[in-house]
């Protein structure tokens, strides 16, 4: 319940902080905008949002550029270690992600035509992916005990045909207890 003296505050956006830091480093909204690929008015809006969120003026603006106010300098000093910690957390999570490769089992036809561009994209993103080409659906199913989860899709030429599902299972299955990326969960930018 909000009291009369409280105001509704929109959620913090990390772009506001990035805009603030670039402007404080370059002492120019135009140069800071260029670094973030934002127009000067768009960058100014991000900084104004941050100032509104904090309830403090962070910069003195002049024809020569911008200069941190006392509150702006205090905010910069306090936010830099926070951002360093966030970056450290991100790096730790990224390292953990790299330690557990994605495993893909597929039939030869799918492997030859569908997976190469996807594997190239995963590699470009720095994600390790292992692929094993299997000869039959039965081999893929037998691998489920060792793999986290599986997703099966009909090939494009069979979309209008029907048949029984290849496999299904719940999250309580032993094979679902480890981390993986499943194509069927829309975690991938590519349509399956």
C-alpha positions, 0 to 999 in steps of 0.5 A: 500500500502506497502512502500519500507521500510516496510516489510510484517509481518506474523500474531502474534501467541499466541503460540509464547507468551506462548513459550516465557513466559515458557522459561523466567520462567524456563530459559530452552528451554527444560523444557519450551518445555516439559511444552507446549508438544513441542520439544526443536527445535519446541519451539525455532522456536516459540520464533524465530518467536516472536523475528522476529515479534518484531524485538528484541532479547528476550533471551541470549542463553548459555549452562546453558539455557536462560536469558532474554535480557533487551528487553525481560524483558521489553516485559515480563513486558508489555505482562503479563497484556495483557494476564491477560486481555485476560484471564479475557475476556475469563472467562467473555465469558465462564460465559455468555456461561454457563448462557445460556444453550443449549436446545435440543428437540428430538424424543424418538428414537433419544434421546435414541441412539444418544444424550447420548454420545453427552450430556456426551461430552458437560458435560465434556466440562462444557457446560450446556445442557437441553434435552426435549424428545417430542412425535412428530415432531409437538411438536418440531415445536411448541417449535421453537417459544421459542427456538433460532433455530432448526436443523433437520436431517434424522436418518441414516436408512432414509438417502436414503428416501425423503420427505418434510422438517420438517421446515425451516426459516430465520435469521429474524424470532423471534426465531433466535434472541437469542444465541444458538449452532446448530448441523447443523452449524458444531460448534460441533466436532460430525457429525450429 
